Amino acid sequence: MRPLPPPEPGTPPLTSATRLLTWQAGQQRGVLALSLLMGTVTMLASAIGPFLLGRAIDEGLTGGFGPGLFFWCGALALNAAVITVAGILDHTWDVENWIRAAFSFSQLVGHKASRTGHAITKTLPTGEVVSAVANDALRVGEIYAHMGRFVGSVVSYVVVAAIMLTQNFTLGLVVALGIPVVGVVLGLLVRPLQSRQAAQREATGRLTTLGADTVSGLRILRGIGGEEVFAGRYAAQSQRVRQEGVRVATIQSVLDGLQVLLPGLLVALVLWLGARAAVTGEITPGQLVTFYGYSAFLSWPVQLATQMVQQVVRGHVSAGKILGVLRVESATPVVAEPVAVPPVGAELVDEASGLTLVPGRVVGLVSADPDESARVATRLGRLDDGLESATPVRLGGVLLRDLDKEELRHRVVVSEATPTVFSGVLGEEIDPRGRRVEAELVAAMLTADAHDVLDSVPGGLAGELPEKGRSLSGGQRQRVTLARALLTEPEILVLVEPTSAVDAHTEARIAERVAAARRGRTTLVVTASPLVLDHLEEVFLLEGGQVVASGTHGGLVERDDLVGERYRAVVGRSMSEEDADEASVNENETVGGAA
């Protein structure tokens, strides 16, 4: 058996929800087969119980306390032992089936979300992706958890019907046909239940999306006084979810009530007919007990079958939602037949802007429009093939979109402006690949001037960060992500505004340390900060999407032509903003750290 969770969930079919569910059954066929076997054994042993009890009663009435009675009593005891052992094993493998399926679908959604880039947020609301993991994966897993008992109930029903028809055809026919009638009546409620569950799932997804968007923009909402507006929207959507839940519960309650009422009426009918047959001598007292036991027992397979239908209905809806996530096309799809990777030391060239990163140089990119320079960085890292197809980028003369993406991700790393920090151990956060020793982790944190983070997090590198690193200030999160980028030690490193959230003194230290740490390795820093640019070997000025000039920071500042004027306008504005914002940054650092 494969470990939990599986190291690789596999490549699922995306044609339909049914095909996806079938594929997953094949993925865990070993555990599923054991569950089916034990479920069948458990249900068959339970079905044999009334037969053994009836034989024991007849033997006791005719022969008294003798070998025959003791034999059937022993058979009953053995049967009870089989039910106990098989039931334990069946439950164990049912739970494992549920966990395996839930883990697998959670991994598939997680892998898709992490590998599609911004395409998934453009295609689906955040709430849909969150619900696919938090709710849908668990509901789909329930199908496989109930499958063993369901198959066992079908097999036991066939066996019981055969036994009853051989003992008394009339009573056997009533029970054998009554149970399917009960199942059909209950099945009529499945379709409206499915439609109402689908509506509730849609409403829940929208509620999750609204909540996630509100929380992520809470600081902005407070700034404009919009908390009450969004809180009202959330409350209104919550009421819609409640209304849909009530509609689902209405059908569910009727279904649950009929599951008790209809089998109960069937048992009463069997008892009345059986008592008359026993009085006339058509059946023995023991057979009457057997028929009563079977009529009561068969309500269990009906309930299991009904529950299975409900699980399949809910699971099919959830599988469709998961399928919607898995069908999202990646912003950078994997190349079917990647070309040979250029050797180490190749130039990275953005043909649209004319930017060429010469191997071994630490350079900067300056633009009056930050979005413009950020688009260049996005192209250099092949983060969006839509941009790169119109504006080709080549590594050693080979288009990035023709290279093996996994190999490219190790050679070219882009650290974007918005810091993303996940929950977990700090050391694992900055070294997710687990390839560095503690001394290297500490050195990277010092290079990023993040030693204060080591002091503020209880346990240092072994300490736990909460979700999104909310215990850290904005500047601390930025420096943690900078340390993480440095530790990847790629052949080509692109840093986008790595010091935008820190004060001038910290920025100067970071600029000096990063330039020294990356000396001799290809590095591009996208920034307009003179404190950073002054430590770089060369600076490129970007205007209108084109590199219009290059040189050292000092050389560009001293130029007395139009290029020098434009360059001074950009970096001079940056200097003014730094002076004006330094007090605000310090305040944010204090407030964020306290939070």
N, C-alpha and C positions, 0 to 999 in steps of 0.2 A: 504494500500500500504506500502511496505517496504521502509525504509529510504534510502537516497543516501549519500555515497555509501553503499551498503548492508554490514552488519557486517560480513557475511560469504557467499562467492559466491557459495558454494555448491560443489558437486563432479560431474564433467562432464564426459560423456562417451568419450572414446578415440578411438573408432572404425573407425570413418570417419569424414571428415569435415562436411558432410551433417547432420550426427547424432549430431554433436556438435552444429550446428546452430539450429537444431530442439529443442535440449535440452534447449538452452538459450531462445528460444521463450516460452517454457513452464515455465521457471523461471520468466518471466515477463508477464505472460499471462493476468493478470488483466489490466495493462496499455495498453498492445497490443490490447486487446479486445475493450477498449475505443477508441483507435486510429482507429481501423478498422470500428467501428460504426460511428464515426464522419467523417472519410474519405468517407464512403459510402453516408452519408447524404449530405455532401458538394458536391460530384460529382453528385448525383441524383438531388439535387436542381439546380445545374448548367445545367443539361441536360433538366430539365423541362422548363427552361427559354425561349428557342426558341419556344416551343409549346405555352406557355402563350402569348408571343409576337405576334405570328401569329394569335391566336384567338382574341386578342385585335384589331389587324389591320382589320381583317374581320368584327368584330362587329362594328368598327368605320365606315367602308366603307358602311355597309348595314344599320345600325341604327343611325349613327351620334353620337352626344354627348348625350348619354342616360344611363340608368341603366346598360345595358350590357357592354358598354365600361368601365364604372367606376368599375364594378365588376372585369373585367380582369386586369385593371390597379392596383386595390387593391391587386389582386392575385400576380401580378408582384412585388409590393412593399413588400408583405409578404415574397415572395420567396427570394428577395434580403436580407431581414433581416435574414432569415434562413441561407443563404450562408455566411453572415458576422459572425454570432455567431458560427455556426458550423465550419467555417474556422479557427476562433481564437482558439477554443477548439482543433480542429484537429492539428493545428500547435504546440500547447502546448504539447499535448501528443506524437506527433511525435518526438519532441526534447527530451522529457523525455525517450522515448524508445531508442533513440540514446545514450543518456548519460548512461542509465542503462546498456545497452549491452557493451558499451565501458568500463565503470567502472568495470563491472563484469570480462571481459576478461583481463583487466589490472591487477586486483586483482589475478586472477588465475595464470597469468604469474609471478607476483611478489611473490606469495606464493610458487610457484614451484621453482623459482630462489633462494629463501631464505631457502628452506628446502631440496634441493637436494645436498647441499654442493658443493664440487669441481667437482662432476659428470657432472654438466651442462656445465662447462667451458671445460671439456674434450670432450664433445659430440658436442657442438655447438659453433660457433664463438660468441664473445661478441656482435657484431653488430646484429646478428640474434635476440638475446634476447632483445636488446634495440629497434630494429625496431618493434618487436612484440607488444611492449607497445606504442611506439611513433606513429606508422603508422597503423599497422594491426588491433589493437583493435578499432580504430576510423573508419576504412573502414568497418569492420564487423558491427559496430553499425549503419552504414548508411542503411543497409538492413532493419532493423526494423523501421527506421525513415520513409522510403518510402513505407512501406507495406500497411498502411491505404489508401493512395491515389491510390495505385495500385489496391487493391481490389475494391475500389469505382469506378475506371475507368472501370474495367471489368463489374461490375453490371450496370453502366450507359450505357455502350455500348449495352448490351443486351436489356435494356429498350428502348433506342433510336431506335435500329433496329426494335423492335416490333412496335413502334409508326409509324415509317416511312413506314413499309410494309403495315400497315392498311390504311394509307392515299393515297399512290401511290406505287403500287407494283414495277414498273420499277425503279423509282428513289430510292425507299427503297432498292431494290436489288443492285443497283450500289454502294450505300453508304455502305450497310451491307457487301458486298463482297470486295469492294475496300479497306476498312480499313485493313482487314486481309492480303490482298496482300501486302500492304505497310509494314505491320509488318513483313511478311516473308522476304521481300527484305532486310529490315533493320537487321533482325535476321541473315542473311547470313554473316554479318560482325562481328558477336559476337565471333565466334571461333578464327579467326586470331587476334582479339583484345585481347582475353583472353591469347593466347600464348605470345603475345608481352608484355602484362602487367606482366605476370609471369617472363619473361626474365628481364624486368626492375626491378621487385622486387628483384630478385637474385642479380643483379648488385648493387642495392642500399644497400642491406644487406652487400655485400662485402666492399662497400665504407665506410659504418658506422663502420665496424669492423676494417678496415685499419686506419680510423681516430682515433678510440678509442685506438688502440694499439700504434699509433704514439704519441698521447698526453700523455698516461701513461708512455711511455719510453722516453719522451723528454729530460729529464736531462741526461740520458745515451747516447742518440743520440748526444747531444751537446758535450759530453765528447769525443766521438770518431769521431766527424765530420760527422755524418751520416744524418744530417737534410735534406740536399739537395736530398739524395738518396730516403728517404721516402717521401719527398715532391713531387718528381717526380713520385713515384708510386701512390700517392694520386691523382695527376693531371691526370695521365693516366687513372686511374679507374673512375675519375670524367667525363672524356670524354666519356668513355664507357657508363656511366649512361645517359649522355646527348644524345648519339646516340640512346640508347634504348628508351629514352623519345621522341625523334623525330619520331621513328617508331610507337610508341603508338599514338602520336598526329596526324600522317598521317591518320591512320584508324579512329581516333576519329573525325577528321575534315570532312572526307567523310561521316561518320555516321551523324554528326550534320547537314551537308548540305542536305543530303537526307531527314532528318526529316522535313525540311522546304519545299524542292522541291516537294516531292511526295504528301504530303497532299495538297499542293497548286494546283498541277495539278488535283487532285481529286475534289477540290472545283470548279475549272474552269469547269470541266466536268459536275458537278451537276448543276451549274448555267446555262450552255448552254441547258441541257436537261430540267431543270425546267422552263426556260423562254419559250421554245417551248411548254411545257405542259400548261403553264399559258395562252399563246396566243390562244391555241386551246380549252381552257376551261376545261381541265382535272383536273386542280388544281386551287385553289383560290389564289389571291395575298398574302393573309396571309400565306397559305401553302407554297408558294414559299419562303417567308421570313423564314419560319420554316425550310425548307429543306436547305436553305443556312446556317442558323444558326447551323443546325446539322452537315453539312459537315465541317464547320469551327470548331465546338465544338469537333467533333470526332478526330481531329488531336491532341487535347490535351491528351485524353486517350492513343493515339498511342505514343506520346512523353513520357508520364508517364510510359507506359509499356516498352518502349525501355530503359529508364533510370533505371527502375527496373531490367531489364535483365543485364545491365551494372553493377549495384550495386551488384547483385548476383554473377556475374562473378568475379569482384574484391574481393568481400567479401569471396567467396569460396576459392580463392587463399590465401587470408590473413588468413582465418580460418585454412587452411592447414599448414601455417607457425606457427600459434599459437599452433596447434596440435603437431607439431614437438617439441615445447618446453615442452608441457604438458606431452609428452610421455617419457621424459628423466627419467630414473630410479634413484631414490634417492640413495645416498651413504649409507644412513641409513634408509631403509624402515620401515614403521610402522608395528609392530608385530600384526598379526591377533588376537591372544589370548595371551596377555602378562601375565607373571606369577606374583605372589604376590611380591610386592616390599619389599626388606629386611628392617628391622627396622633401625631407625637412630642410627648411631654409628657402622655400619658394616665396616669391612676392605675392601679396594679396592686393588685387587691383579692383577698384570700383570704377567701371568704365563710364558710368553716367556722370560722376563728379570729377573724374580724373585723379582721384586720390590713390596713391600707391604707397603701400607700407613696405618699406625696404627692410629686409631681415636684420634683426639685431639693434634696431633703433627705437628709442622712446620718444614719441612725437605727440603733438596735440592737434585738435581740430576745433576751430573757433568759427562761430556763426552768430549773426544777429538774431537769427530765428532758431531757437532751441529745437523745435520740431523738425526742422530741416536737417540738422546735424544728427538728431536721433534716428531719422530715417536712414541715413548713411550707415550708422552703427547697426541697425536692424538688418540691412542688406549684407553687411560684412559677416554677420554671424549666421546667415541663412535662416532667419527666424520667420520669414514670410516669402514663399515662392512667388506670390502674386506681385510683390515689389521687385523681386530679383529677376523675374522673367522679362519685365519691361526695361530693367536697368541691370544688365549682366554684371556679375562679380566673378572674378577668376582667381584661383589659387594655382600658381605655377602654370598659368595659361589654360587651366581646366575650369569649366563652369562649376560653381558650387553645387547647383542642383543636379549635376551628374555624378557627384561624389557620394560615397557611402556616408549616410548621415551620422551614424554612431562614431565613425572615425573622425569626421569633421568636428563633432562636438567635443572631442578630446583635444583637437589641435587648435581650434578657434573658440574662445570663450568670450561671451559678451555679458558684462555685468551692467544691468540696466539701472536707470536713475531711481526707480521706486524700489526701496529695500523690501524684500520678502523674507520673513523669518518664520520658521515653523516651530511648533511645540516640540519639546524633547530635550535631551542632554545637550548642553552648549558645545561640548567637544565634538559630538556627532553632527551638530548643526553646521559647524564651520568646516568639517571634514566628512561629508556624507559618504565618500568612497572608502573611508577607514584605512587610508594608506599612510598616514603620518603618525609619528611618535609625538609624545607630549611636548618635547622641546620645540619641535617644528610648529606646533599649534600656538604655543606661547610666543614664539618669534613672529608669527604672522599677526597675532593680536597686537604686539608691540609696534610692528610696522604700520598697522592701521590705526595706531594710537588708541587702542581699545582696552588698555590695561585697566581702566576704571570699570569696565564691564566685568572683568575677572573678580574685581573687588566687590561689586554690587550684587552679583549672583551668588547666593549661598552655595558653597561647594566648588566655586570656580568652574573649571572646565567640566567637572562632573556634576555640576548643578543643573537643575531643570528650568527650562524656559517655558512660560505659559503660551497659550495659543497666540500666534502672530507676534510673539515676543513683546506683549503689551506691557510687561514690567520694565521695559527699556524705553528710553527717550528716542525721539526720531533720529537724533545724531548718533546715538549708540547703535541703533538698528542698522544705520547706514555703514558704520564702521565694522560691525560684525559681518555684514555682507561683503564688504571690501576684503576683510581677512579671508573669508571663504573663497572669494575669487582668486586671491593671491595663492592660496594653498593648492588650487588646481594645477598651478604651474604649467599653463598651456604654452604651446609654441607661439601663439598670437593671442594677446589679451587686449580686449576693448573695454575701457571703463567709461561709463556715461555719467557725467556729473557726480563723481565719487565723493565730493566734499561739500555739496550744496547745503547740507543741514548742520554744518559745524561752524564754530566761530573762526575768526581769522588766524588766531594763534595756533589753534589745532590744525587748521588747514595748511599752514606753512610747514608744520612738523610732518604731516602726512605726505605732502608733496615731496619733501626732501627724502623721506624714508622709502616711499614707493619708487621714486626715480632710481634710488640706489639699489633697491631690491630687484628691479626689473632691468637694470643696466645690462646691455648685451643681448636682450631678448625682445622680440618685436612687441611693442606696446603702443596703443593709441588711447589718449585721454581726451574725451570730448568735454570741453569746459571753456568758459570765458574768464576764468579767474586768473589774474596776473600772478598771484601767489603760487599757483600750480604751473602755469605756463613758463615761468622763469626758470624752472628746474628741468625743462624738456629740451631735447636736442634740436628739435625743429617743430615749427608750428605752421599749420595750413589754414588759410582764411577761406571760408566757404561763403559764396554769395550766389543767390539764384540757383542753388543746386550744383554749382561748379567751383572748383578750387581756382581762385584767382591770384593767389600769391602764397609764397612760403618763405620761411626764414626763421631765425631765432626770434624769441619774444622781444629781446632788446632791439634787434635790428629792425623789426617791423614797427616798433613804437617810434624809432628815430627816423623812419622814412618821411620825407617831406613832400611826397606825392599824394595822389588821391587814394591809393591803396593804404598808405600810412594813416591818412585821415580817417578812413573807414575803420581800420583796425583799432585805432585809438578810441573811436566812438564806441566800439563794442566793449573793449576791455576797460575803458574808462567808466562806462556805465556800470560794469560789473563791480569796479572798485567802490563806486558810490553806493551801490546796493549793499555791498558787504559792510560798509561803515554804518549804514542806516539800519541794517538788519541784525547786526551783531548782538545788540542788547536783547532783541526779540528772540534770537536763537538761544542765548544763554537762559532766558526765561523758560523757553520750551524745554530745554534740557532739564531744568530743575523740576518743572511740572511733570514732564514725562517720566522722569526717574522716580518721582514720588508716587505716580500712579502705579 
